[in-house]
């Protein structure tokens, strides 16, 4: 393999890893914002903070499942 091809492959791999990392950060931020907004709306409708927090925890669990599925699919294709 030529040295130029190897360098280009490394650059593209680094770009892909950076994109995945940025996606992971953005996804976490959006889930956090959604969860807080959902909690505020539940509290505004008269639910206790504890119950609203418990119900909104499902967003966090869903995020973990999505990330786990992504990682499993990534490891499965190696």
Secondary structure, DSSP 8 states (H G I E B T S, - for coil): --HHHHHHHHHHHHHHHHHHHHHHHHHHHHHHHHHHHHHHHHHHTT--HHHHHHHHHHHHHHHHHHHHHHHHHHHHT-
